[in-house]
Amino acid sequence: MAKTSNDLMDRLVSLCKRRGFVFPSSEIYGGLGSCYDYGPLGVELKRNIKDFWWTTMTRKRDDIEGIDAAILMHPKVWEASGHVAGFTDPMVDCRTCKARFRADQLDEVRCPNKPSKSPIENNCDLTEPRMFNLMFRTFMGPVEDDSSVVYLRPETAQGIYVNFHNVLQPSRQKIPFGIAQIGKAFRNEITPGNFIFRTREFEQMEMQFFIHPSEDDKWYEYWKEQRWQYYLDLGIREEKLRFEDHGPDELAHYAKKAVDIEYEFPFGWKELEGIHNRTDYDLKAHMETSGKDMRYFDDQRKEKYLPYIIETSAGCDRTLLTVLVDAYREEEVKGEKRVVMSFSPRIAPIKVAVLPLVKKDGMPEIAREIYNDLKKNFKCFYDESGAVGRRYRRQDEAGTPFGVTVDGQTKEDETVTLRHRDSMEQDRVKIAELKNKILRELQ
Ligand code: ATP
């Protein structure tokens, strides 16, 4: 890994801590392996990403419904889905330092005793690979025995499949249609890492699209295009994205076709989202295991069949990391370093900072009034402490796209300056026109 890439991740992690985006969970106790908490800015950014996904996938469409299924599901769900038997990764242990690695990622990890080398390069004394199930197990009720085992869901998708008919009937949808869900998933990853890229607790944003089996290729291509466009609309640079097809020997047990949308992170090209043709694998498995008829009656085709499913499965935390990495810029302005998070204004945690130029001459009062008015529409931040240049820099690091400054002229003609984060250009705008101008720029 190039040194500069490591540096970039280090600088980003430190900015996330400093500005309150993300920090290690239970930090005062030394943290907990790969668990992270989202701070005031992180939680806004995450919420905006989820809202953007939800709006794109459900509100702007007539053919996708939402659902929010429970995290704990009947254990038979995970037997039917194949997770109890097969949701495993191959694991190896080092006999010398006792570290544990994923056998298929040995070239990507570092030997704890010699961080400059991978366990292979270092000739570590590794055990043969053993299969390790990634599902977290817990017990339901007061008795801890095999009959009370339940799992923390490792994916949100199964909550959609088992509810196929529950959603179909009240929504009166007809195939083709989809069901979308955002929710937590848990995987006991052997080697989590790269900040929030791979964690043991994470959120997924998944959509399952139910179709007639004869139309699977058409819908698979359609969803590839839609999901690509989604990342562009999210403001991600197109040259940092690529499709990576799964070859026949890489396909998951349920998939007929699969492609990942990958992003070029500082630590290499990595999966951001998977698009899968899952065929009728899941509905068939649940029909066999539950004994319930999962088929769909198509009144136009006069045919009863098990629909095929095209799945789009994105990680919310991983999208957030992508957005952070993609937005991070360092620039030199008048001989000084400026760090700016160039988030798309749509998802920026704070939209507008309102600043009086100085803390006197009635400026704070006017600025407060503007702030109180704008915050009805946007997430705003009021700041009167320190030199205005320093305040702008703080907002640049927070990724705030607009800065409104009240100055000496404001009292004379009821105008303020509107500063644009990326260009740093400032327009003079009438206070009465501020809200609509910002609204237009957020479209
Ligand atoms: P990988 O090969 O990286 O383990 P996967 O192919 O198992 O991932 P999927 O099961 O397709 O991943 O999950 C869909 C999406 O959920 C991924 O594209 C990713 O964005 C997210 N995701 C999966 N595992 C994790 C994790 N441990 N931490 C954060 N996000 C995850």
Boltz pocket constraint, residues with backbone or C-beta under 6 A from the ligand:
constraints:
  - pocket:
      binder: B
      contacts: [[A, 155], [A, 187], [A, 189], [A, 196], [A, 197], [A, 198], [A, 199], [A, 200], [A, 201], [A, 202], [A, 203], [A, 204], [A, 271], [A, 272], [A, 273], [A, 274], [A, 313], [A, 314], [A, 315], [A, 316], [A, 317], [A, 318], [A, 319]]
      max_distance: 6.0
